[in-house]
């Protein structure tokens, strides 16, 4: 699986357009600015409804984004980004950072989950599909040393090295919530650092529920990762993206909200709160597709007592790689419906989210401009 970002304007229904690659993208140049504003509230923001807890907390940070860098030229992140050189040629890290912390802007209902937090940028690659595990480890170390309480790893990696294991232990020793994607690109691969003990592994979901992503670690939570609206590295507009690693942003934002509301909590307690208040699927948990359920930032902040600790499944129970999930049509829809009912029954006051449907698209650059007819 790989990220698919649409470098193009948005149609009124927020559907991607299919246009040839622009000359800049073909030549390997940087992603263009975005100027087309998405006015409706995106499905992911509507489902999680994080704005309901903003009167209590807009997050505590900073949140470190370990990715392709974060652009300081993005209006929705103006004044919120520290670290790095303020550039993001690929636009991937900026998109992820916007899902976490984009400030509300006039003329659009899009905003990040935790719009009060700062973002610390740590570039570990210029191309999100090409990651050096040692450089990734160094980026995690730098992020932990920066003082961030939450570290979001926004790239997929399947190579384990001693430096990466040491970076995970460093994060644990410093009481940092380390979040990484559970997805991999091919079967029989293992996700690192997501499969390491102490890392909050996140699986992708779409408007219809869990996706067909290939997983290389047992996820602890699921979060939106398909048909997402987000920001570009420049310009006031928005773009569309799908990619299993983008789910990390919503969990990182929810963790930042919890840290803002309960600053005394340890990293382990933050993870316990997120997993114990998740919108759970039917049947036993952890579920092989979404772990303890889909992250619910409202419940994570509002629940007064989460009860017993929710522990990660023992390592010997992990099944890696996980087999591809077949599209079971009505059965999958029924699972999603039951999960929604379970979330409502457990959390009085939580409103069922309305999700929208859209088409999945392939990762490739698109030109800026109006939608095709």
JOZITA-V74242 format. One record per residue. N is the residue number from 0. D_FIRST is the distance of its C-alpha to the first C-alpha in whole Angstrom. Layout:
N	D_FIRST
N	D_FIRST
This chain:
0	0
1	4
2	7
3	9
4	13
5	16
6	19
7	21
8	24
9	23
10	25
11	27
12	25
13	22
14	20
15	18
16	20
17	20
18	22
19	22
20	20
21	23
22	25
23	24
24	21
25	21
26	24
27	21
28	23
29	22
30	21
31	24
32	25
33	25
34	28
35	27
36	28
37	26
38	29
39	28
40	26
41	23
42	21
43	20
44	23
45	25
46	24
47	24
48	27
49	28
50	31
51	33
52	33
53	33
54	37
55	37
56	34
57	32
58	30
59	32
60	30
61	29
62	25
63	24
64	20
65	19
66	17
67	18
68	21
69	23
70	25
71	28
72	29
73	27
74	30
75	28
76	28
77	31
78	33
79	30
80	29
81	30
82	29
83	27
84	29
85	28
86	26
87	22
88	21
89	18
90	18
91	15
92	17
93	20
94	18
95	17
96	20
97	22
98	20
99	22
100	25
101	26
102	29
103	31
104	32
105	34
106	33
107	30
108	29
109	26
110	26
111	24
112	24
113	27
114	29
115	31
116	29
117	29
118	26
119	26
120	24
121	23
122	21
123	19
124	18
125	18
126	15
127	12
128	10
129	13
130	14
131	18
132	18
133	22
134	21
135	19
136	22
137	24
138	23
139	23
140	26
141	27
142	26
143	28
144	31
145	31
146	32
147	29
148	29
149	25
150	22
151	19
152	16
153	14
154	11
155	9
156	12
157	12
158	16
159	19
160	22
161	25
162	25
163	22
164	24
165	27
166	25
167	24
168	27
169	29
170	27
171	28
172	32
173	32
174	31
175	28
176	25
177	22
178	18
179	15
180	11
181	11
182	8
183	6
184	4
185	7
186	10
187	13
188	12
189	13
190	12
191	15
192	17
193	16
194	17
195	21
196	23
197	24
198	21
199	20
200	16
201	14
202	12
203	11
204	13
205	14
206	18
207	18
208	17
209	14
210	11
211	9
212	7
213	7
214	10
215	11
216	14
217	16
218	16
219	19
220	18
221	16
222	16
223	15
224	12
225	12
226	14
227	16
228	19
229	19
230	22
231	21
232	23
233	26
234	28
235	29
236	26
237	23
238	19
239	16
240	13
241	10
242	7
243	7
244	9
245	12
246	13
247	15
248	17
249	19
250	20
251	21
252	23
253	24
254	25
255	27
256	29
257	30
258	31
259	33
260	35
261	35
262	36
263	37
264	35
265	33
266	29
267	29
268	31
269	29
270	26
271	28
272	29
273	26
274	25
275	28
276	28
277	25
278	25
279	25
280	24
281	26
282	27
283	27
284	25
285	23
286	20
287	18
288	15
289	17
290	19
291	22
292	21
293	20
294	21
295	25
296	26
297	30
298	30
299	29
300	32
301	34
302	35
303	38
304	37
305	34
306	36
307	35
308	32
309	29
310	28
311	25
312	25
313	26
314	24
315	26
316	24
317	21
318	19
319	16
320	14
321	14
322	14
323	12
324	13
325	15
326	16
327	20
328	21
329	24
330	23
331	20
332	22
333	25
334	23
335	22
336	26
337	27
338	25
339	27
340	30
341	30
342	29
343	32
344	34
345	33
346	33
347	36
348	36
349	32
350	32
351	29
352	27
353	26
354	23
355	22
356	20
357	18
358	16
359	12
360	12
361	10
362	9
363	13
364	16
365	19
366	22
367	24
368	27
369	28
370	26
371	26
372	29
